[in-house]
Structures are given as C-alpha cells and as structure tokens.
Amino acid sequence: MNRTLILAAVVLLAGCGKRDQLRPPQGAALPPKPALASTTPTPEQLLTPVTEARPERQDELLRKSQQRQDDPFDLPPPG
C-alpha cells in the first residue's frame, strides 16, 4: 500500500514538467552581454554547458599490469 502511494506520487510529479521555450519573465530582459562577447547569448546558448563544466569521460582501460614508478612524494607520516 505504502509503495503504491509513493509510486503514484512519483509518476504524477514526473508528468508535471513544463516543455515550453525558456524566456525571461514578463517585463524582464536577458542577462547583459558579457564584456568580451560580440553578441548577447541566446537562452539556448546560456543553458549549454562549456567543455570545462562537463569534461568528456576517458574510458582508457588498463591493458596489462604495470609496475608503478617510485613516487618521491609518497612519504610516511611524521612522528
């Protein structure tokens, strides 16, 4: 019973998403143009993350075991 209510609430909340174009509220403008930009960015451009914000994942797998090189900074704790 409890699980059914939770599942129903999740399904109902998931259907509440709004799919309209994003635009500033009535009477408000977009943020001002950045100092070094030639034009004011559109809402779509403002919502697209830059490469530094979402770096690509590197899935380079280790093909074979390799001995680690000696780390001169791996020192025991003092004391």
matplotlib code that plots the C-alpha trace (Angstrom):
import matplotlib.pyplot as plt

x = [0.0, 2.7, 4.9, 1.8, 1.2, 4.9, 5.0, 1.8, 3.2, 6.4, 4.5, 2.2, 5.2, 7.1, 4.2, 4.3, 7.3, 6.9, 8.1, 7.7, 10.6, 12.5, 12.2, 12.7, 9.7, 7.3, 9.0, 12.5, 15.3, 18.0, 21.2, 23.5, 26.1, 29.4, 32.2, 34.2, 31.3, 30.3, 26.5, 24.2, 23.9, 20.5, 18.8, 19.8, 23.5, 23.3, 22.0, 24.6, 27.5, 31.0, 33.6, 35.2, 31.9, 31.3, 34.6, 34.5, 35.0, 38.1, 37.5, 41.0, 41.3, 44.5, 45.5, 48.2, 49.6, 52.5, 54.7, 54.2, 57.1, 58.6, 56.8, 59.2, 56.4, 54.9, 56.4, 55.4, 53.6, 55.8, 56.4]
y = [0.0, 2.4, 1.6, 2.1, 5.6, 6.5, 5.2, 7.1, 10.3, 9.9, 9.2, 12.2, 14.5, 13.3, 14.4, 18.0, 19.0, 22.1, 21.8, 25.4, 27.6, 29.3, 33.1, 35.8, 36.7, 39.4, 42.8, 41.4, 41.1, 38.6, 39.0, 41.7, 40.8, 39.6, 42.1, 40.2, 38.8, 40.2, 39.5, 38.7, 35.0, 33.3, 31.3, 28.1, 29.2, 30.1, 26.7, 24.8, 23.9, 24.7, 21.9, 22.8, 22.3, 18.9, 17.3, 14.2, 10.9, 8.9, 5.1, 4.1, 0.6, -0.7, -3.4, -5.1, -4.8, -2.4, -1.6, 1.8, 4.2, 5.3, 8.3, 10.7, 12.5, 9.3, 9.8, 8.2, 10.4, 12.4, 11.1]
z = [0.0, 1.0, -2.0, -4.3, -2.9, -3.3, -6.9, -7.8, -6.3, -8.3, -11.6, -11.0, -10.2, -13.3, -15.5, -14.2, -16.3, -18.5, -22.1, -23.3, -24.7, -22.0, -22.0, -19.3, -17.1, -18.3, -18.2, -17.5, -20.0, -20.7, -18.7, -20.1, -22.8, -21.5, -21.8, -24.4, -26.4, -29.7, -29.3, -26.4, -26.0, -26.5, -23.7, -25.6, -25.6, -21.9, -21.0, -23.0, -20.6, -21.7, -22.1, -18.7, -16.9, -18.5, -19.5, -21.6, -19.9, -20.8, -20.6, -21.3, -19.7, -18.3, -20.9, -18.8, -15.3, -15.0, -12.0, -10.6, -10.7, -7.4, -6.0, -4.3, -2.5, -1.0, 2.4, 5.7, 8.2, 10.6, 14.1]

ax = plt.figure().add_subplot(projection="3d")
ax.plot(x, y, z, "-o")
ax.set_aspect("equal")
plt.show()
